Amino acid sequence: MKSWTKHVLGIAVVAFFSFAMISLSCGKRQVVGTADTAYAESAPKENIVPAESLRVVEALQNSFRAISAGVLPAVVEVDVVETKTITQSDPFEEFRRYFGIPGFGDSDSGNKNGKKREYESKGLGSGVIVRKAGDVYYVLTNNHVAGSATKISIKLNDGREFEGKLVGADARMDIALVSFESKDNTIKLAALGDSDAVQTGDICLAMGAPLGYRQSVTQGIVSAKGRSGTGIGNINDFIQTDAAINQGNSGGPLLNIYGEVIGINTWIVSQSGGSQGLGFSIPINNIKNSIDSFITKGKIVYGWLGVALTEVDKEYKEALGIGDSNGALVSQLFMNSPASRGGIKAGDFITSVNGVKVESVEQVQREVGRLEAGKTVPFEIMRNGKKQSLSVKVEERDEKVSSDNGKLWPGFFACPISEEVKKQFEIGDKTEGVVIVSVMEKSPAASLRLQAGDVITAVNGKKVSNIKEFYEEVAKIESSVNFDIFSNGGTITTGTFKF
């Protein structure tokens, strides 16, 4: 198969169809040919395509046939039913309101906006069988396919149907694991490949049930790697492909030329709702460990560092004094978190996690999320323009703790005063410091009544003229802090926040 890449394929197939039809009534009429008449079925066969080129194309076609025959038995349709609740308006609401009839808005009528009613919503997606334990088979799919389902049905390629059970689901990665039981030991499993070895330009195949058409196969190439899922609230880096992916393909596998699963098809970019050659798959290496977590714990156990990370542009990096370094800015961190105990401070720029160079916020999140809770790992950071190495003991992520803004320090995002920022917040040319862009609710910053657009000119009485000086002073804070704020043409000193 590797020899395919050594050939340049040029195949032109021209077919000429000629026919004569004489129809004078609803019945058939025999047409007698002349001596010059030639029929397709009796025409001599000619080799239109050169034999060498044909061998290459046939080899490619045979490989696609083999992959389809070998993997499709492990690809399933996932039919789901979700129970949803809607608020149904009361047609007599305005009548009761006008005449003051008892019962309007009380508990017996549901609520002031109407009564709540449950209904069942059906949907479908795809999945791939990846593991077997005894009589239990495990199907990998998307969270948005099966994560909220009250009923799950798994349909195999041979038409058999099994009741499925949700083993675990995770919204941050948009993956789910579903199980079904069968004593049939011949049900096939798909082989998992190495998505790190995938390169742009690789041939790939997508399988699934687009628009309900089960056992469909489309072919394309890997268009790109490392696409961000930030816009859809997903922490994965995605494989982009032009293999046709449509609604219903979600949860199905993306395969390499060896018939190995390299990704799980998840979303598309489309103006029409149909395939426009922009499909995205979760790399299988992001998911492999999650399969074990779902089976043993019913969920993905994420490592937790305890920081709020932010992407910053070139101008911000220059103001920090870190040049063109890649990574993620620690704009805020949780007090008494693994990060704070390990010596990480607000304003640090993370460039490496556990020996892996990081390029973005999403990559830091993925690398930390993969770390085993309780494990101490090295982090490389840049602080005040200098490289430092720290060791941090990662903990298990707890949603209650990680969503508690009351412990998020300092509770706001600080930004250098650029020309754009001056225009946005109407800051004078002579004003120095850093501007507050956003404030987290219930955070220390909110307690100090800081607001977006305020300019911090001093930290604990020490003047700060730029973002680098601001974070230098923030790093020195031990037990309490106050800020000098320039706002509405005057400077005030905030109250003191004690840790």
C-alpha positions as CSV (number, residue, x, y, z in Angstrom):
1,M,0.0,0.0,0.0
2,K,2.9,2.3,0.6
3,S,3.8,2.2,-3.1
4,W,0.6,4.1,-3.9
5,T,2.3,7.3,-3.0
6,K,5.0,6.7,-5.7
7,H,2.5,6.8,-8.5
8,V,0.7,9.7,-10.1
9,L,-2.8,8.7,-11.1
10,G,-4.4,10.0,-14.2
11,I,-7.6,8.2,-15.0
12,A,-10.0,9.4,-17.6
13,V,-13.0,7.3,-18.3
14,V,-15.2,8.4,-21.2
15,A,-18.3,6.4,-21.9
16,F,-20.5,6.9,-24.9
17,F,-24.0,5.6,-24.8
18,S,-26.0,5.5,-28.1
19,F,-29.5,4.2,-28.3
20,A,-32.5,4.3,-30.7
21,M,-36.0,3.9,-29.5
22,I,-39.1,3.8,-31.5
23,S,-42.3,3.8,-29.5
24,L,-45.7,4.0,-31.3
25,S,-47.8,2.4,-28.6
26,C,-47.8,1.0,-25.0
27,G,-46.4,-2.3,-26.4
28,K,-42.9,-3.3,-27.4
29,R,-41.7,-3.1,-30.9
30,Q,-38.7,-5.0,-32.2
31,V,-36.0,-2.8,-33.8
32,V,-33.9,-4.5,-36.4
33,G,-30.3,-3.3,-36.6
34,T,-28.4,-2.6,-39.8
35,A,-25.0,-4.0,-40.7
36,D,-23.4,-0.9,-39.1
37,T,-25.2,-1.4,-35.7
38,A,-23.0,-2.2,-32.7
39,Y,-24.3,-3.4,-29.3
40,A,-22.5,-2.7,-26.0
41,E,-22.7,-6.3,-24.8
42,S,-21.1,-7.6,-28.0
43,A,-18.5,-4.8,-28.3
44,P,-14.8,-6.0,-28.0
45,K,-13.3,-5.2,-24.6
46,E,-10.5,-2.6,-24.6
47,N,-8.1,-1.7,-21.9
48,I,-8.8,2.1,-21.7
49,V,-6.7,2.5,-18.5
50,P,-3.0,1.6,-18.7
51,A,-2.4,-1.7,-16.8
52,E,0.1,-0.3,-14.4
53,S,-2.2,2.6,-13.4
54,L,-5.1,0.1,-13.1
55,R,-3.1,-2.1,-10.7
56,V,-2.5,0.9,-8.4
57,V,-6.2,1.9,-8.4
58,E,-7.3,-1.7,-7.8
59,A,-4.9,-2.0,-4.9
60,L,-6.4,1.2,-3.4
61,Q,-9.9,0.0,-4.0
62,N,-9.1,-3.5,-2.5
63,S,-7.7,-1.8,0.6
64,F,-10.9,0.2,1.1
65,R,-13.0,-2.9,0.6
66,A,-10.9,-4.8,3.2
67,I,-11.1,-1.9,5.7
68,S,-14.9,-1.7,5.2
69,A,-15.4,-5.4,5.6
70,G,-13.2,-5.6,8.6
71,V,-14.4,-2.6,10.6
72,L,-18.0,-2.0,9.7
73,P,-19.1,-5.0,11.9
74,A,-17.7,-3.0,14.9
75,V,-19.6,0.2,13.9
76,V,-23.0,0.6,15.3
77,E,-26.0,2.9,15.2
78,V,-26.9,4.4,18.6
79,D,-30.6,5.2,18.9
80,V,-31.5,7.3,22.0
81,V,-34.6,8.6,23.7
82,E,-34.3,11.7,26.0
83,T,-36.9,12.9,28.4
84,K,-37.2,16.6,28.2
85,T,-39.2,19.2,30.1
86,I,-40.9,22.2,28.6
87,T,-43.0,24.9,30.1
88,Q,-46.5,24.9,28.6
89,S,-48.3,28.2,28.6
90,D,-51.8,28.4,30.0
91,P,-54.3,29.6,27.3
92,F,-56.4,31.2,30.0
93,E,-53.5,33.0,31.8
94,E,-54.4,36.5,30.6
95,F,-58.1,35.9,31.3
96,R,-57.3,34.9,34.9
97,R,-54.9,37.7,35.4
98,Y,-57.4,40.3,34.1
99,F,-60.3,39.1,36.4
100,G,-58.1,38.1,39.3
101,I,-59.4,34.5,39.4
102,P,-57.8,32.4,42.2
103,G,-55.3,29.9,41.0
104,F,-53.4,32.2,38.8
105,G,-49.7,31.9,39.5
106,D,-50.1,29.6,42.5
107,S,-48.4,26.2,43.0
108,D,-51.4,24.3,41.6
109,S,-51.0,25.9,38.2
110,G,-47.3,25.0,37.9
111,N,-45.7,28.4,37.9
112,K,-46.4,32.0,36.7
113,N,-45.1,31.2,33.2
114,G,-47.2,28.0,32.8
115,K,-47.2,24.3,33.5
116,K,-44.3,22.0,33.0
117,R,-44.7,19.0,30.8
118,E,-42.4,16.1,30.0
119,Y,-42.0,14.7,26.5
120,E,-39.7,12.2,24.8
121,S,-37.3,13.3,22.1
122,K,-35.7,10.7,19.8
123,G,-32.3,10.9,18.2
124,L,-29.5,8.9,16.7
125,G,-25.8,8.8,16.3
126,S,-23.0,6.3,15.7
127,G,-20.6,4.4,17.9
128,V,-17.8,1.9,17.6
129,I,-17.2,-1.3,19.7
130,V,-13.9,-1.0,21.4
131,R,-13.8,-3.5,24.3
132,K,-15.3,-6.7,25.6
133,A,-15.4,-8.1,29.1
134,G,-17.2,-11.4,29.5
135,D,-20.6,-11.0,27.8
136,V,-20.4,-7.2,28.0
137,Y,-19.4,-5.1,25.0
138,Y,-18.4,-1.5,25.3
139,V,-19.3,1.1,22.6
140,L,-17.5,4.5,22.4
141,T,-19.6,7.4,21.2
142,N,-20.2,11.1,21.9
143,N,-21.6,12.6,25.1
144,H,-24.0,14.7,23.0
145,V,-25.3,11.5,21.5
146,A,-25.9,9.4,24.6
147,G,-24.9,11.4,27.6
148,S,-28.5,12.5,28.5
149,A,-30.4,9.5,27.1
150,T,-33.0,7.7,29.2
151,K,-33.2,4.8,26.7
152,I,-30.4,3.6,24.5
153,S,-30.6,1.0,21.6
154,I,-27.5,-0.4,19.9
155,K,-28.0,-1.7,16.3
156,L,-25.3,-3.8,14.8
157,N,-24.5,-4.0,11.1
158,D,-26.3,-7.4,10.8
159,G,-29.5,-5.8,12.0
160,R,-29.5,-7.2,15.5
161,E,-30.6,-4.7,18.2
162,F,-29.5,-4.6,21.9
163,E,-30.5,-2.6,24.9
164,G,-27.7,-0.2,25.8
165,K,-26.7,1.2,29.2
166,L,-24.8,4.4,29.8
167,V,-21.5,3.5,31.5
168,G,-20.2,7.0,31.8
169,A,-20.1,10.4,30.0
170,D,-18.1,13.5,30.0
171,A,-19.2,16.9,28.6
172,R,-15.7,18.5,28.6
173,M,-14.4,16.0,26.2
174,D,-17.8,15.1,24.6
175,I,-17.3,11.4,24.9
176,A,-19.5,8.6,26.4
177,L,-19.2,4.9,26.9
178,V,-22.3,2.6,26.4
179,S,-22.5,-1.1,27.1
180,F,-24.7,-4.0,25.9
181,E,-24.7,-7.7,26.6
182,S,-24.5,-10.6,24.2
183,K,-23.2,-14.2,24.5
184,D,-22.1,-14.0,20.8
185,N,-18.3,-14.1,21.0
186,T,-18.0,-13.4,17.2
187,I,-19.0,-9.7,17.5
188,K,-16.0,-7.8,16.3
189,L,-14.1,-5.1,18.1
190,A,-12.3,-2.2,16.4
191,A,-8.6,-1.8,16.8
192,L,-7.4,1.5,18.2
193,G,-4.5,3.3,16.5
194,D,-2.0,6.0,17.4
195,S,-3.4,9.4,16.6
196,D,-0.1,11.1,17.5
197,A,1.3,9.4,14.4
198,V,-1.3,10.9,12.1
199,Q,0.0,13.6,9.7
200,T,-1.8,16.1,7.5
201,G,-2.5,14.6,4.1
202,D,-3.0,11.0,5.4
203,I,-5.8,9.1,3.8
204,C,-8.7,8.4,6.2
205,L,-12.2,6.9,6.2
206,A,-15.2,8.0,8.3
207,M,-17.9,5.4,9.2
208,G,-21.3,5.7,10.9
209,A,-25.0,6.4,10.3
210,P,-25.3,9.8,8.6
211,L,-28.9,10.9,8.5
212,G,-29.8,7.3,9.6
213,Y,-28.1,5.6,6.7
214,R,-26.3,2.9,8.7
215,Q,-22.9,1.4,7.7
216,S,-21.9,4.3,5.5
217,V,-18.3,4.8,4.6
218,T,-16.8,8.1,3.3
219,Q,-13.2,8.7,2.3
220,G,-10.9,11.8,2.4
221,I,-7.7,13.0,3.9
222,V,-6.5,14.5,7.2
223,S,-6.9,18.2,6.5
224,A,-5.2,19.4,9.6
225,K,-4.3,18.5,13.2
226,G,-4.6,20.4,16.5
227,R,-7.8,22.3,15.8
228,S,-9.2,24.0,18.9
229,G,-12.5,23.1,20.4
230,T,-12.8,26.2,22.5
231,G,-15.7,27.6,20.4
232,I,-17.8,24.6,21.3
233,G,-16.7,24.3,24.9
234,N,-14.5,21.3,24.3
235,I,-11.0,20.8,25.6
236,N,-9.8,18.4,22.8
237,D,-7.5,19.2,20.0
238,F,-9.3,17.9,16.9
239,I,-8.3,16.1,13.7
240,Q,-9.8,18.0,10.8
241,T,-10.9,15.9,7.7
242,D,-12.7,16.5,4.4
243,A,-14.2,13.0,4.6
244,A,-18.0,13.6,4.4
245,I,-19.5,13.8,7.9
246,N,-23.1,14.6,8.5
247,Q,-25.7,14.5,11.3
248,G,-25.8,11.0,12.6
249,N,-22.0,10.4,12.1
250,S,-21.3,11.7,15.6
251,G,-19.7,9.0,17.7
252,G,-18.5,7.0,14.7
253,P,-14.9,6.2,14.0
254,L,-12.3,7.9,11.8
255,L,-9.9,5.3,10.4
256,N,-6.4,5.2,8.9
257,I,-5.4,3.0,6.0
258,Y,-4.6,0.2,8.4
259,G,-8.2,0.0,9.6
260,E,-7.3,1.5,13.0
261,V,-9.5,4.0,14.8
262,I,-7.6,7.3,15.0
263,G,-10.5,9.5,16.0
264,I,-14.2,9.8,17.0
265,N,-16.2,12.0,14.7
266,T,-17.8,14.8,16.7
267,W,-18.8,18.0,14.9
268,I,-18.8,19.8,11.6
269,V,-18.7,23.4,10.4
270,S,-21.5,24.0,7.9
271,Q,-23.7,26.8,6.7
272,S,-26.2,24.3,5.3
273,G,-26.3,21.6,8.0
274,G,-24.7,19.1,5.6
275,S,-21.1,18.2,4.9
276,Q,-19.0,21.0,3.5
277,G,-15.6,19.2,3.9
278,L,-15.0,20.5,7.4
279,G,-15.4,17.6,9.8
280,F,-13.7,17.2,13.2
281,S,-12.7,14.1,15.2
282,I,-11.4,13.7,18.7
283,P,-8.0,12.1,18.5
284,I,-8.2,8.5,19.9
285,N,-5.1,9.1,22.1
286,N,-7.1,11.7,24.0
287,I,-9.7,9.0,24.8
288,K,-7.9,5.7,25.5
289,N,-7.3,6.3,29.2
290,S,-10.9,7.5,29.6
291,I,-12.3,4.1,28.6
292,D,-10.8,2.6,31.8
293,S,-12.0,5.5,33.9
294,F,-15.5,5.1,32.7
295,I,-15.5,1.3,33.4
296,T,-13.9,1.5,36.8
297,K,-15.3,4.8,38.1
298,G,-18.2,5.8,35.8
299,K,-16.5,9.1,35.0
300,I,-13.3,10.7,33.8
301,V,-11.0,11.6,36.7
302,Y,-9.2,14.8,35.8
303,G,-6.1,16.1,37.4
304,W,-6.5,19.6,38.9
305,L,-4.0,22.3,39.1
306,G,-6.2,25.1,40.3
307,V,-5.5,27.9,37.9
308,A,-7.4,30.1,35.4
309,L,-5.6,30.2,32.1
310,T,-5.7,32.8,29.4
311,E,-4.4,33.1,25.9
312,V,-2.5,36.4,25.4
313,D,-1.4,38.1,22.2
314,K,2.1,39.2,21.1
315,E,1.7,42.6,22.6
316,Y,0.8,41.2,26.0
317,K,3.7,38.8,25.9
318,E,6.1,41.7,25.1
319,A,4.7,43.6,28.1
320,L,5.4,40.6,30.3
321,G,8.9,40.3,29.0
322,I,8.6,36.8,27.7
323,G,9.1,37.4,24.0
324,D,7.5,34.9,21.6
325,S,7.3,32.0,24.1
326,N,4.3,29.7,23.6
327,G,2.1,28.5,26.5
328,A,-0.6,29.9,28.7
329,L,-0.8,32.8,31.2
330,V,-1.9,32.1,34.7
331,S,-4.2,35.1,35.0
332,Q,-5.7,33.8,38.3
333,L,-5.3,30.9,40.7
334,F,-7.3,29.3,43.5
335,M,-6.0,29.9,47.0
336,N,-4.7,26.8,48.7
337,S,-4.8,24.9,45.4
338,P,-2.1,22.5,44.1
339,A,-0.8,25.4,42.0
340,S,-0.5,27.8,44.9
341,R,1.1,25.2,47.2
342,G,3.5,24.3,44.4
343,G,4.7,27.9,44.1
344,I,2.8,29.0,41.0
345,K,1.6,32.6,41.1
346,A,-0.7,34.8,39.1
347,G,1.2,36.2,36.2
348,D,3.3,33.1,35.6
349,F,3.5,31.8,32.0
350,I,3.4,28.0,31.8
351,T,5.6,26.7,28.9
352,S,5.9,23.0,29.9
353,V,3.9,20.4,31.8
354,N,5.5,17.1,32.9
355,G,8.2,17.5,30.2
356,V,5.7,18.2,27.4
357,K,6.1,21.6,25.7
358,V,2.7,23.3,25.6
359,E,1.5,25.7,22.9
360,S,-1.9,26.8,24.1
361,V,-4.4,27.0,27.0
362,E,-6.2,23.9,25.7
363,Q,-3.0,21.9,25.6
364,V,-2.2,22.8,29.2
365,Q,-5.7,21.8,30.2
366,R,-5.4,18.4,28.4
367,E,-1.9,17.7,29.8
368,V,-3.0,18.5,33.4
369,G,-6.3,16.6,32.9
370,R,-4.4,13.5,32.0
371,L,-2.2,13.5,35.1
372,E,-2.9,11.1,37.8
373,A,-4.2,12.6,41.0
374,G,-1.6,12.6,43.7
375,K,1.3,12.6,41.3
376,T,4.0,15.3,41.6
377,V,5.1,16.6,38.2
378,P,7.5,19.3,36.9
379,F,6.2,22.5,35.4
380,E,8.3,25.1,33.5
381,I,7.2,28.7,33.8
382,M,8.4,32.2,32.9
383,R,8.1,34.8,35.7
384,N,9.3,38.4,35.2
385,G,11.0,37.3,32.0
386,K,13.0,34.5,33.6
387,K,12.6,30.7,33.3
388,Q,11.8,28.7,36.4
389,S,11.1,25.1,37.2
390,L,8.5,24.1,39.8
391,S,7.2,20.8,41.1
392,V,3.4,20.5,41.7
393,K,1.4,17.7,43.3
394,V,-1.7,17.4,41.2
395,E,-5.1,16.7,42.8
396,E,-8.3,15.2,41.6
397,R,-10.6,17.8,40.0
398,D,-13.6,18.6,42.2
399,E,-16.3,20.6,40.4
400,K,-17.5,22.3,43.6
401,V,-14.0,23.5,44.4
402,S,-13.1,24.4,40.9
403,S,-16.2,26.5,40.5
404,D,-15.9,28.4,43.8
405,N,-15.0,32.0,42.7
406,G,-14.7,33.0,46.3
407,K,-11.2,31.4,46.3
408,L,-10.1,32.6,42.9
409,W,-7.3,35.1,43.3
410,P,-7.2,38.0,42.4
411,G,-10.6,37.5,40.8
412,F,-10.1,39.7,37.7
413,F,-8.2,39.7,34.4
414,A,-5.6,42.5,34.2
415,C,-4.5,43.8,30.8
416,P,-1.8,46.2,29.6
417,I,-3.0,49.7,28.6
418,S,-2.6,49.4,24.9
419,E,-4.0,51.9,22.3
420,E,-7.0,49.7,21.7
421,V,-7.7,49.4,25.5
422,K,-7.4,53.2,25.8
423,K,-10.1,53.7,23.2
424,Q,-12.3,50.9,24.6
425,F,-12.3,52.2,28.2
426,E,-11.6,55.9,27.5
427,I,-8.3,56.0,29.3
428,G,-6.1,59.1,29.0
429,D,-2.7,58.9,27.4
430,K,-0.9,59.9,30.6
431,T,-2.5,57.2,32.7
432,E,-0.2,54.4,33.8
433,G,-0.9,51.0,35.3
434,V,-3.0,48.0,34.3
435,V,-6.7,48.0,33.4
436,I,-9.3,45.5,34.8
437,V,-11.0,43.9,31.8
438,S,-13.4,41.5,33.7
439,V,-14.3,40.7,37.3
440,M,-15.4,37.3,38.6
441,E,-18.5,37.3,40.7
442,K,-18.1,36.5,44.4
443,S,-14.3,36.8,44.0
444,P,-11.9,38.8,46.2
445,A,-12.0,41.5,43.5
446,A,-15.7,41.6,43.6
447,S,-15.5,42.0,47.4
448,L,-13.3,45.0,46.9
449,R,-15.9,46.5,44.5
450,L,-13.5,46.5,41.6
451,Q,-15.1,47.0,38.1
452,A,-14.2,46.5,34.5
453,G,-12.5,49.7,33.2
454,D,-10.8,50.5,36.6
455,V,-7.1,51.2,36.3
456,I,-4.8,49.8,39.0
457,T,-2.0,52.2,39.7
458,A,-0.6,50.7,42.9
459,V,-0.5,47.4,44.8
460,N,-0.2,47.7,48.6
461,G,1.0,51.3,48.1
462,K,3.7,50.3,45.6
463,K,3.2,52.1,42.2
464,V,2.8,49.9,39.2
465,S,3.2,51.4,35.7
466,N,2.8,48.3,33.5
467,I,1.6,44.6,33.6
468,K,5.1,43.3,34.5
469,E,5.4,45.5,37.5
470,F,1.8,44.6,38.5
471,Y,2.5,40.9,38.6
472,E,5.8,41.4,40.4
473,E,4.0,43.1,43.2
474,V,1.1,40.6,43.2
475,A,3.7,37.8,43.7
476,K,4.9,39.5,46.9
477,I,1.5,39.5,48.6
478,E,1.4,37.3,51.7
479,S,-1.5,38.0,54.0
480,S,-3.4,41.1,52.8
481,V,-3.8,43.4,49.8
482,N,-5.3,46.7,48.7
483,F,-5.2,48.6,45.4
484,D,-5.0,52.2,44.3
485,I,-7.6,52.6,41.6
486,F,-7.8,55.4,39.0
487,S,-11.5,55.8,38.0
488,N,-13.7,58.7,36.8
489,G,-10.7,61.1,36.9
490,G,-9.7,60.4,40.5
491,T,-7.7,57.9,42.5
492,I,-9.1,55.9,45.4
493,T,-7.6,53.2,47.7
494,T,-9.7,50.1,48.1
495,G,-10.4,48.4,51.3
496,T,-8.0,45.6,52.5
497,F,-8.6,42.0,51.6
498,K,-7.1,39.6,54.1
499,F,-6.2,36.0,53.1
